[in-house]
């Protein structure tokens, strides 16, 4: 593990706790060619896949934690274990100080789960009927239901969708309706697997702002996966990264940048097409007098860079910003493959 968050808090202060969790799947291999059909019947082959390998981590109540990794790294398996959809091969899992194996129904009273490619809405009914159905089945008190319905209606802007059939909603509208439905029973911990998948810019912005708001104002603990690292950096304060079924990093987004070298972008606007030449930088692009370079602050300081620029004529503007987190993660993924 590259960096680990250390804490001495009591178990009751954790919303999620995994201790040496391993999950192994068995896949039976089949070959339908005439040559191997008989062989498959007599001595079938099987493939052992270790999705999670001795994984341990804890999430404190009220945290907003991102979970990332390459495809097949074990993210979805983790989410299914936490929600009780799968059982671990070995190790212990605690959700709000309860066991998903033994107390799943009790946990679900306090847990919200949303998978970006699935829906719990009744497909051929107006979404308000799905909400009312949940109220009855989950036995949500009337006052709590109305308060939560008012909150999600206002913050997610879904009032105009109540009479619309789920099958007629756009992807962004459906995701907002699913999120609203998930929150009707006042969960204190929510698990989100790709909640911004396929959303347009406006829908994504609504989703992110809403999640940040309920985390900050209501203290809801959020554990979220996404392939969009920019979204994760904007939402979460901490990121867990998994690779090959093992936790490879646990810490801050700034910590990730330090690991890959403190990559920074400098954008320079010049007059008359003047092209600046800078030492210890990597040229990225140039268009209409705007030139972008990559710098590593582990190798060159801002002071040294500015001294170089002060000696050049024809510079109109300078902008310095962090390198996109997507680029940082890409470098990490490449290093893990090697």
NUROSE-90063 format. One record per residue (C-alpha): residue number from 1; z, x, y. Coordinates in steps of 0.001 Angstrom, whole numbers, plus 524288, in hexadecimal, padded with zeros to 5 digits. Layout:
<pt NUM <Z X Y>>
...
***
This chain:
<pt 1 <80000 80000 80000>>
<pt 2 <7FC33 80575 80D47>>
<pt 3 <80742 7FF4E 814DD>>
<pt 4 <81234 7F662 810D0>>
<pt 5 <81AA9 7ECFB 81864>>
<pt 6 <828E0 7EF87 81528>>
<pt 7 <83395 7E561 816B5>>
<pt 8 <84171 7E355 811DC>>
<pt 9 <8420F 7D4C2 81438>>
<pt 10 <8478E 7CB2D 80A68>>
<pt 11 <83E63 7C361 8018E>>
<pt 12 <84157 7B6C2 808EF>>
<pt 13 <83A8F 7BCAF 814D5>>
<pt 14 <82DC0 7BDEB 80D85>>
<pt 15 <82381 7B35F 80C62>>
<pt 16 <81BE8 7BB04 8021E>>
<pt 17 <82073 7C584 7F8BA>>
<pt 18 <8189C 7CC14 7EDF1>>
<pt 19 <81F34 7D5E2 7E516>>
<pt 20 <816BF 7DE0D 7DBE0>>
<pt 21 <80D2E 7D2F2 7D98B>>
<pt 22 <801FF 7D535 7D00D>>
<pt 23 <7F77D 7CB60 7CC9A>>
<pt 24 <7EE45 7CDFD 7C143>>
<pt 25 <7E2AD 7C590 7BD75>>
<pt 26 <7DB85 7C5D5 7B07C>>
<pt 27 <7CCEC 7C346 7B096>>
<pt 28 <7C5D8 7C0F6 7A3C8>>
<pt 29 <7B8C4 7C7F0 7A38F>>
<pt 30 <7AD37 7C0AD 79DA3>>
<pt 31 <79F74 7C513 79A43>>
<pt 32 <79669 7B9F0 79631>>
<pt 33 <78BA7 7C29D 790E5>>
<pt 34 <78880 7C043 78294>>
<pt 35 <78D42 7CDD0 77F15>>
<pt 36 <79B0D 7CBCF 7843E>>
<pt 37 <79DC9 7BD56 781E1>>
<pt 38 <7A3EB 7BFF9 77482>>
<pt 39 <7AB5C 7CB9A 779BF>>
<pt 40 <7B13F 7C32D 78484>>
<pt 41 <7B5F9 7B94C 77A6D>>
<pt 42 <7BC38 7C357 77164>>
<pt 43 <7C1A9 7CCEF 77B3B>>
<pt 44 <7C09C 7C7F2 7893B>>
<pt 45 <7C23B 7D1E5 79402>>
<pt 46 <7CB81 7CFF0 79F40>>
<pt 47 <7CCDE 7D64B 7AC75>>
<pt 48 <7DA12 7D86A 7B2D1>>
<pt 49 <7DA5B 7D721 7C1A7>>
<pt 50 <7E65A 7DB17 7C953>>
<pt 51 <7E559 7D2FB 7D5BE>>
<pt 52 <7F296 7D742 7DB01>>
<pt 53 <7F932 7E3D0 7D6BF>>
<pt 54 <807D8 7E512 7D981>>
<pt 55 <806FD 7DEDC 7E705>>
<pt 56 <81327 7DDE3 7EF7A>>
<pt 57 <81494 7D91B 7FD71>>
<pt 58 <81D1C 7D031 805C8>>
<pt 59 <81A36 7C740 81140>>
<pt 60 <8252F 7C366 81A60>>
<pt 61 <826BD 7B583 81F26>>
<pt 62 <81EFD 7B35D 82B9B>>
<pt 63 <8155C 7BE75 8292E>>
<pt 64 <806B0 7BD24 82A99>>
<pt 65 <800E8 7C64C 82068>>
<pt 66 <7F2B0 7C92E 81D54>>
<pt 67 <7EE01 7CC82 80F9D>>
<pt 68 <7E13B 7D3D9 80E0B>>
<pt 69 <7D956 7DBAA 80460>>
<pt 70 <7CBC9 7DCEB 7FE4E>>
<pt 71 <7C62A 7D22B 7F5C9>>
<pt 72 <7CD0C 7D1E7 7E8AA>>
<pt 73 <7D8DE 7D956 7EDD0>>
<pt 74 <7E299 7CEA2 7E9F6>>
<pt 75 <7E449 7C67F 7F659>>
<pt 76 <7E13D 7B91B 7F09D>>
<pt 77 <7E921 7BC33 7E456>>
<pt 78 <7F4D3 7BF1F 7ECFE>>
<pt 79 <7F34E 7B247 7F441>>
<pt 80 <7F28C 7AA9E 7E782>>
<pt 81 <7FEB9 7B16F 7E263>>
<pt 82 <8063A 7AE49 7EED2>>
<pt 83 <8023A 79FFD 7EE5E>>
<pt 84 <805D5 79EBD 7DFEF>>
<pt 85 <7F7C7 79CA0 7DB63>>
<pt 86 <7F8DB 7A8D6 7D2E2>>
<pt 87 <80437 7AF79 7CC0A>>
<pt 88 <80644 7BE33 7CCAC>>
<pt 89 <804D3 7C648 7C05B>>
<pt 90 <8110B 7CDA1 7C47B>>
<pt 91 <819B0 7CF36 7D068>>
<pt 92 <820F5 7C5AE 7D92A>>
<pt 93 <81C60 7BCE1 7E43E>>
<pt 94 <82543 7B5F3 7EDEA>>
<pt 95 <8207E 7ABCB 7F7AD>>
<pt 96 <82AE3 7A78B 8016D>>
<pt 97 <834FE 7AC9C 7F7A2>>
<pt 98 <82F31 7A417 7ECD7>>
<pt 99 <82712 7A728 7E0D9>>
<pt 100 <8190B 7A1E5 7E07D>>
<pt 101 <81A33 7A1CC 7D1AD>>
<pt 102 <8268D 799AB 7D0FA>>
<pt 103 <8275F 79249 7DDDF>>
<pt 104 <8193A 78F87 7E163>>
<pt 105 <81B43 7815F 7E58B>>
<pt 106 <826B8 784FD 7EE36>>
<pt 107 <81F0B 7902D 7F446>>
<pt 108 <8137C 78752 7F756>>
<pt 109 <81C43 77F4F 80048>>
<pt 110 <81D13 78B2D 80922>>
<pt 111 <80FEF 7919F 80670>>
<pt 112 <8025B 78F2A 80BE2>>
<pt 113 <7F63D 794B1 80557>>
<pt 114 <7E855 794A3 80A83>>
<pt 115 <7DC90 79A9D 803C7>>
<pt 116 <7D0C1 79B8D 80CB8>>
<pt 117 <7C720 79709 80250>>
<pt 118 <7CEF6 78B4B 7FD88>>
<pt 119 <7D3AE 77E85 80325>>
<pt 120 <7DE43 7748F 80007>>
<pt 121 <7D7FE 76A10 80849>>
<pt 122 <7D2C3 75DFD 80171>>
<pt 123 <7C42E 76034 8021F>>
<pt 124 <7BFC0 75212 803A9>>
<pt 125 <7CAAF 74D30 80C79>>
<pt 126 <7CE4B 74EC1 81AD6>>
<pt 127 <7D747 75A83 81C85>>
<pt 128 <7E274 7521C 821AC>>
<pt 129 <7E32C 74BE0 81417>>
<pt 130 <7E521 7596D 80E2D>>
<pt 131 <7F021 75BA8 817E8>>
<pt 132 <7F676 74E92 814AC>>
<pt 133 <7F516 7515C 8062A>>
<pt 134 <7FC5F 75E26 807BC>>
<pt 135 <8070C 7576C 80F76>>
<pt 136 <8098B 74DF0 80435>>
<pt 137 <8081C 7576B 7F8D5>>
<pt 138 <81041 76211 7FF2C>>
<pt 139 <81A26 7580A 8042D>>
<pt 140 <8198D 75D7A 811FD>>
<pt 141 <8230F 7564E 81B07>>
<pt 142 <81C14 74DBC 824FB>>
<pt 143 <8218A 754C7 830DF>>
<pt 144 <81E1B 7623A 82B83>>
<pt 145 <81077 75DA3 827D3>>
<pt 146 <80DBA 757C7 8353B>>
<pt 147 <812F3 763C1 83C65>>
<pt 148 <80A9D 76CEE 83434>>
<pt 149 <7FEB0 76426 8352B>>
<pt 150 <7FFF1 76411 843F9>>
<pt 151 <80157 772E3 84444>>
<pt 152 <7F58B 77608 83BB1>>
<pt 153 <7ED3D 76B84 8423E>>
<pt 154 <7EF69 77186 84F90>>
<pt 155 <7EEE9 77FF2 84C08>>
<pt 156 <7E39A 77F1E 84271>>
<pt 157 <7DC07 774DA 84A2B>>
<pt 158 <7D990 76BE4 83E8C>>
<pt 159 <7DCB3 75E93 84483>>
<pt 160 <7CE66 75AEE 844F2>>
<pt 161 <7CCC2 75E05 83680>>
<pt 162 <7D6BE 754BD 83092>>
<pt 163 <7CCC4 74A59 82CF8>>
<pt 164 <7C281 75413 8283E>>
<pt 165 <7C015 755F3 819B1>>
<pt 166 <7C376 763A8 814F3>>
<pt 167 <7B5B7 76578 80F83>>
<pt 168 <7B02B 76343 81D2D>>
<pt 169 <7B830 76DF3 823BA>>
<pt 170 <7B2A1 77B11 827B3>>
<pt 171 <7B8F9 786F6 82180>>
<pt 172 <7C0F8 789AF 82DA9>>
<pt 173 <7C591 77B96 82E8C>>
<pt 174 <7C922 77B51 82023>>
<pt 175 <7D0E7 787F1 82140>>
<pt 176 <7D88C 78263 82CC1>>
<pt 177 <7DB0C 775BD 8255D>>
<pt 178 <7DF74 77D36 81942>>
<pt 179 <7E8A1 7858C 82166>>
<pt 180 <7EE24 77968 827DC>>
<pt 181 <7F066 772D9 81ABC>>
<pt 182 <7F70E 77F08 81581>>
<pt 183 <800EA 77ED5 820A8>>
<pt 184 <804F7 77087 81FC7>>
<pt 185 <810DF 77384 81734>>
<pt 186 <815F3 77E51 8205D>>
<pt 187 <8140F 78A53 817A9>>
<pt 188 <81BD1 7965D 81B8F>>
<pt 189 <81279 79F83 8146E>>
<pt 190 <803B9 79E31 813FC>>
<pt 191 <7F9F6 7A5D7 80BD0>>
<pt 192 <7EC20 7A657 8111D>>
<pt 193 <7E0BC 7ABB8 8094D>>
<pt 194 <7D4E3 7ADD4 8122D>>
<pt 195 <7D85D 7A2EB 81BDD>>
<pt 196 <7CDB0 7A6F3 8258F>>
<pt 197 <7C300 7A832 81B35>>
<pt 198 <7B60E 7A33E 82096>>
<pt 199 <7BBAE 79DFC 82D4C>>
<pt 200 <7B42C 79EE7 839FA>>
<pt 201 <7BA09 7A600 845B2>>
<pt 202 <7C06B 799E2 84BA5>>
<pt 203 <7C638 794E7 83ED9>>
<pt 204 <7CB32 7A27A 83B7E>>
<pt 205 <7D1B5 7A3BA 848C0>>
<pt 206 <7D88E 796A3 84719>>
<pt 207 <7DD5E 79A9C 8399F>>
<pt 208 <7E299 7A7D4 83DF5>>
<pt 209 <7E973 7A2AF 84A1C>>
<pt 210 <7EFD2 797BB 84257>>
<pt 211 <7F4F1 7A0F1 837E1>>
<pt 212 <7FA7D 7AA3D 84209>>
<pt 213 <80106 79EE1 848ED>>
<pt 214 <8081A 7993D 83D08>>
<pt 215 <80C59 7A6E2 8390E>>
<pt 216 <8119F 7AA42 84681>>
<pt 217 <81757 79D29 84A7F>>
<pt 218 <81B55 7972C 83D6D>>
<pt 219 <81E99 7A38D 835F9>>
<pt 220 <8154C 7A034 82ADB>>
<pt 221 <81321 7ABD5 821CB>>
<pt 222 <80499 7AE4D 81FAC>>
<pt 223 <7FDE6 7B6A0 81557>>
<pt 224 <7EF31 7B6FB 8173C>>
<pt 225 <7E359 7BD61 810E3>>
<pt 226 <7D623 7BF1D 81754>>
<pt 227 <7CA42 7C7DC 816C7>>
<pt 228 <7C99E 7C749 8259C>>
<pt 229 <7D28E 7D260 829B2>>
<pt 230 <7D14F 7CF59 8382E>>
<pt 231 <7D6FE 7C1DB 83581>>
<pt 232 <7E23A 7C7B8 82DC3>>
<pt 233 <7E56F 7D19A 83857>>
<pt 234 <7E5E4 7C6ED 8428E>>
<pt 235 <7EEA7 7BE24 83A5F>>
<pt 236 <7F819 7C6DA 832FA>>
<pt 237 <8020D 7D12C 836A4>>
<pt 238 <801D1 7D7D8 82956>>
<pt 239 <7F773 7DA39 81F14>>
<pt 240 <7F86E 7DC5C 81078>>
<pt 241 <7EC8B 7E2A5 80A3F>>
<pt 242 <7E9C4 7E21B 7FBC9>>
<pt 243 <7E028 7EA57 7F421>>
<pt 244 <7DE38 7EA98 7E570>>
<pt 245 <7E9B1 7E171 7E36E>>
<pt 246 <7F346 7EA45 7EAAE>>
<pt 247 <7F8E2 7E9B1 7F860>>
<pt 248 <7F229 7F4B5 7FFA6>>
<pt 249 <7F7A4 7F256 80D3C>>
<pt 250 <802B2 7EA9F 81367>>
<pt 251 <8049A 7EBB7 821F2>>
<pt 252 <7FE96 7E966 82F4D>>
<pt 253 <7F05B 7E8EE 83362>>
<pt 254 <7F2B6 7F471 83C76>>
<pt 255 <7F7C9 7FBDA 830A0>>
<pt 256 <7EAB4 7F99A 829F1>>
<pt 257 <7E3CD 7FFB5 83575>>
<pt 258 <7EC9E 80B90 83500>>
<pt 259 <7E99B 80D71 82694>>
<pt 260 <7DAE6 80DC0 828B8>>
<pt 261 <7DC27 815E3 83502>>
<pt 262 <7DF28 80F4A 841E8>>
<pt 263 <7D14A 80A2F 843CC>>
<pt 264 <7CE39 80552 85178>>
<pt 265 <7C1F1 800E9 85883>>
<pt 266 <7BE04 80541 8661F>>
<pt 267 <7B351 7FDD2 86D52>>
<pt 268 <7AD23 804C9 878F2>>
<pt 269 <7A413 7FE73 882D9>>
<pt 270 <79B81 807F1 88A47>>
<pt 271 <79181 807BB 8953F>>
<pt 272 <782DC 809D9 893C0>>
<pt 273 <78365 80A83 884E9>>
<pt 274 <78B93 816F5 88540>>
<pt 275 <79023 81A7B 8776A>>
<pt 276 <79D99 82113 8773D>>
<pt 277 <7A04F 82BEA 86D7F>>
<pt 278 <7AE4E 82C6D 8688C>>
<pt 279 <7B4C9 8361B 85F7E>>
<pt 280 <7BCB3 83193 853AD>>
<pt 281 <7B6CB 823FD 85402>>
<pt 282 <7AD32 81C93 84B71>>
<pt 283 <7A1CC 815CD 8522E>>
<pt 284 <7A013 807A1 84DA6>>
<pt 285 <79668 800A3 85662>>
<pt 286 <78FBD 8002C 86394>>
<pt 287 <78954 7F4C3 86AA7>>
<pt 288 <78610 7F231 878F7>>
<pt 289 <78EBA 7FD1E 87DCF>>
<pt 290 <79A63 7F939 87567>>
<pt 291 <79E2F 803AD 86B79>>
<pt 292 <7A82C 80240 8609A>>
<pt 293 <7AF36 80D73 859EA>>
<pt 294 <7B987 80E66 84F50>>
<pt 295 <7C503 8177C 8516C>>
<pt 296 <7D079 81B51 848E4>>
<pt 297 <7DCD3 81C7F 850F7>>
<pt 298 <7E287 82518 8464A>>
<pt 299 <7D848 82F3B 849FD>>
<pt 300 <7D689 82D52 85896>>
<pt 301 <7DFD5 827C6 862BF>>
<pt 302 <7DC51 81DD7 86D1A>>
<pt 303 <7DFFE 827F9 87757>>
<pt 304 <7D61B 831BD 871EF>>
<pt 305 <7CBBB 82742 87102>>
<pt 306 <7CDCB 822E2 87EFE>>
<pt 307 <7CD0D 830F3 88390>>
<pt 308 <7BFA5 831E3 87D2D>>
<pt 309 <7BB36 8254E 883B2>>
<pt 310 <7C045 82974 89116>>
<pt 311 <7B6A4 834C2 89106>>
<pt 312 <7AAF6 82BBD 88F02>>
<pt 313 <7A347 824F9 899CB>>
<pt 314 <79D4A 81778 8990F>>
<pt 315 <7A84D 81070 891C4>>
<pt 316 <7AACC 80295 896A9>>
<pt 317 <7B4AE 7FD1D 88CFC>>
<pt 318 <7BD0A 80139 8815D>>
<pt 319 <7C336 7F842 87728>>
<pt 320 <7CC17 7FD06 86C3E>>
<pt 321 <7CFCA 7F423 860DA>>
<pt 322 <7D461 7F4C6 852CD>>
<pt 323 <7CA49 7F5E0 84814>>
<pt 324 <7C7EB 7E8DC 84109>>
<pt 325 <7D19A 7E730 835F6>>
<pt 326 <7C60D 7E3F7 82D0D>>
<pt 327 <7C166 7F1F8 82E90>>
<pt 328 <7CEE5 7F75D 82B92>>
<pt 329 <7CFF6 7EF2E 81F3B>>
<pt 330 <7C24A 7F301 81AEE>>
<pt 331 <7C63D 80151 81B75>>
<pt 332 <7D240 7FE6B 81346>>
<pt 333 <7CA7C 7F6EC 80912>>
<pt 334 <7C106 8023E 80800>>
<pt 335 <7CC13 80BEB 80618>>
<pt 336 <7D225 8037F 7FB6E>>
<pt 337 <7C557 80320 7F3E4>>
<pt 338 <7C4E0 811EF 7F44A>>
***
